[in-house]
Amino acid sequence: MKRTEFYPPTGKMITNINLDLMYSYVIENFQEYWSKGTGSAEIHYFENEFSATLSISVNLDYGFYLNYSNNRENEEEKLSLFDFYKLDQIVEGVDDLEVSLGLFIPQTLAWEVIKTFLEEGQPSPQIQWIDPDDLPEDSSFY
């Protein structure tokens, strides 16, 4: 049986968050919601023996930086990629995390990724993903 856990920037974990509520956080109330608390969040997905995590960091000007990982040994961590040519430009997220600008994706794309993750526990094919080992030396994803 599938289960999700959303750890929001403001505190208490939400089990099996409703898609409409998550949509409001990502699209409708973006500035207000993500400027509160830590400015970052995580979603954990569980189904049978499979588990995955989508870590979320936000920059109010540039959108969402997403980091996907799962418990399969042969799969590497994946980072959202929007603009390869801006990976050398470093910006701070609301959570003070320094991340390459090229890893931030717009809200509308982030919504599609988050929705796919909540439904399937998989990285969405609607965006490009990059392996951390493939990032240029002057980039940052922590």
VEXZA-885929 format. One line per 10 residues: number of its first residue (from 1); for each residue x, y, z of C-alpha. Coordinates in steps of 0.25 Angstrom, whole numbers, padded with zeros to 4 digits, always signed. Layout:
NUM = X:Y:Z | ... .
! end
This chain:
1 = +0000:+0000:+0000 | +0005:+0014:-0004 | +0008:+0024:+0007 | +0014:+0038:+0006 | +0019:+0047:+0017 | +0021:+0062:+0014 | +0030:+0069:+0024 | +0027:+0084:+0021 | +0035:+0096:+0024 | +0026:+0100:+0036 .
11 = +0026:+0088:+0044 | +0016:+0076:+0046 | +0017:+0064:+0036 | +0005:+0062:+0027 | +0002:+0048:+0023 | -0003:+0045:+0009 | -0005:+0060:+0006 | -0016:+0064:-0003 | -0012:+0068:-0017 | -0021:+0081:-0017 .
21 = -0014:+0085:-0004 | +0000:+0083:-0009 | -0004:+0090:-0022 | -0008:+0102:-0013 | +0006:+0102:-0007 | +0014:+0101:-0020 | +0005:+0110:-0029 | -0005:+0118:-0022 | +0001:+0122:-0009 | +0016:+0120:-0013 .
31 = +0022:+0133:-0008 | +0014:+0133:+0005 | +0016:+0118:+0008 | +0030:+0116:+0005 | +0035:+0129:+0012 | +0031:+0123:+0025 | +0038:+0114:+0034 | +0051:+0107:+0028 | +0048:+0110:+0013 | +0050:+0095:+0010 .
41 = +0043:+0082:+0011 | +0043:+0067:+0008 | +0034:+0057:+0003 | +0036:+0042:+0006 | +0029:+0032:-0003 | +0027:+0017:+0002 | +0021:+0006:-0006 | +0024:-0009:-0002 | +0039:-0010:-0001 | +0041:+0003:-0010 .
51 = +0044:+0016:-0003 | +0048:+0030:-0009 | +0050:+0044:-0005 | +0048:+0057:-0012 | +0056:+0069:-0005 | +0051:+0082:-0008 | +0058:+0096:-0007 | +0052:+0109:-0011 | +0057:+0122:-0016 | +0046:+0132:-0017 .
61 = +0051:+0138:-0030 | +0055:+0126:-0037 | +0046:+0115:-0033 | +0049:+0101:-0028 | +0061:+0092:-0027 | +0058:+0077:-0025 | +0067:+0066:-0021 | +0062:+0052:-0024 | +0067:+0039:-0018 | +0062:+0025:-0015 .
71 = +0066:+0012:-0008 | +0070:+0004:-0020 | +0085:+0002:-0020 | +0087:+0003:-0035 | +0080:+0017:-0036 | +0088:+0030:-0033 | +0082:+0043:-0027 | +0076:+0052:-0038 | +0076:+0067:-0037 | +0066:+0076:-0045 .
81 = +0072:+0083:-0057 | +0066:+0095:-0064 | +0078:+0102:-0070 | +0092:+0095:-0071 | +0098:+0109:-0075 | +0095:+0115:-0062 | +0101:+0104:-0053 | +0113:+0113:-0050 | +0104:+0124:-0044 | +0101:+0121:-0029 .
91 = +0089:+0127:-0022 | +0083:+0125:-0008 | +0070:+0118:-0005 | +0060:+0122:+0006 | +0067:+0112:+0014 | +0081:+0119:+0012 | +0085:+0107:+0004 | +0095:+0111:-0007 | +0090:+0104:-0020 | +0094:+0106:-0035 .
101 = +0084:+0115:-0042 | +0082:+0105:-0053 | +0076:+0095:-0044 | +0064:+0103:-0040 | +0052:+0100:-0048 | +0039:+0109:-0050 | +0027:+0107:-0041 | +0018:+0101:-0052 | +0029:+0090:-0055 | +0032:+0088:-0040 .
111 = +0017:+0085:-0039 | +0017:+0074:-0049 | +0030:+0068:-0043 | +0024:+0068:-0029 | +0010:+0062:-0034 | +0017:+0051:-0041 | +0025:+0048:-0029 | +0013:+0048:-0020 | +0006:+0039:-0029 | +0017:+0029:-0034 .
121 = +0029:+0032:-0025 | +0037:+0034:-0038 | +0045:+0046:-0044 | +0036:+0052:-0054 | +0040:+0051:-0069 | +0035:+0065:-0071 | +0048:+0072:-0067 | +0063:+0069:-0069 | +0070:+0062:-0057 | +0085:+0062:-0055 .
131 = +0094:+0053:-0047 | +0102:+0061:-0036 | +0115:+0055:-0042 | +0112:+0062:-0056 | +0112:+0076:-0050 | +0123:+0085:-0054 | +0133:+0088:-0043 | +0129:+0102:-0040 | +0114:+0098:-0037 | +0107:+0095:-0024 .
141 = +0096:+0086:-0020 | +0097:+0086:-0005 .
! end
